[in-house]
Amino acid sequence: EPVHNLFAVARLRLLCRHYEVSEVTVAGTQLKLSPLPLPDSKQLRLKRLYPSALYKPTSHVVQLPLPRVGTGGVGAERLRDTELLQFVADLLLQLDGKPKGMVAVSQPTAVSAE
């Protein structure tokens, strides 16, 4: 499993590089992505898809609360590990108008022994 997690991180890093995002951080219960310049249309999409998200146009930072597992009740645990990586990937894809889950970062890759 640790190897699959490393591959998931690598896939997310490639996706972030594609969108020119150089920093993805978790601080407390907040997730921050930067720099992520968003035109007005994508800012509207961000607010529609993630109403609690905050966009700082001067620093190109997207900040939103870490999602919760399951139905997202107050007592539910926060997402972590590969589920959190997939959430970040889905966020980037959806902001670009692509379907959620188009890139499966946690999907195990087949390794051939040659």
Order of alpha helices (4+ residues) and beta strands (2+ residues): alpha-beta-beta-alpha-beta-beta-alpha
